[in-house]
Amino acid sequence: MLSGERDPPESLASEEDMLKKVAETSGAVGSIKKDNVVKDVKILLIIED
């Protein structure tokens, strides 16, 4: 749960930037549209509309 006691998550300019950051950062997590998933990252959860 977010309690406001820590720094907020980093905000990146695009999903492509976020994918690059997640791929390069051990333990990083991000959220993107399912259509933009690439082989360099692992899917943890898919939420259907």
C-alpha positions in Angstrom: 0.0 0.0 0.0 1.2 3.5 -0.8 1.5 5.4 2.4 3.2 8.6 1.2 6.3 7.9 3.4 8.6 7.2 0.5 9.5 8.8 -2.8 6.8 8.4 -5.5 7.5 6.0 -8.4 9.6 7.5 -11.2 7.6 8.9 -14.1 8.9 8.4 -17.6 8.0 10.2 -20.8 6.8 7.1 -22.8 6.1 3.4 -22.5 9.3 2.8 -24.6 11.3 4.7 -22.0 9.7 2.7 -19.2 10.4 -0.6 -21.0 14.0 0.3 -21.4 14.3 1.3 -17.7 12.6 -1.9 -16.5 14.8 -4.1 -18.8 18.0 -2.4 -17.5 17.0 -2.3 -13.7 17.0 -5.4 -11.6 13.8 -5.7 -9.6 12.1 -2.9 -11.5 8.3 -3.1 -12.2 6.2 -1.0 -14.6 2.9 -1.0 -16.3 2.2 -0.8 -20.0 -0.5 -1.7 -22.5 -0.4 -5.5 -23.4 0.2 -4.7 -27.1 3.6 -3.0 -26.2 5.2 -5.9 -24.3 8.6 -6.9 -25.6 10.8 -10.0 -25.0 13.2 -8.2 -22.7 10.7 -8.0 -19.8 8.6 -10.5 -17.9 4.8 -10.2 -17.6 3.7 -10.5 -14.0 0.0 -9.8 -14.4 -2.5 -9.0 -17.2 -5.6 -7.1 -16.3 -8.4 -7.5 -18.8 -10.9 -4.7 -19.4 
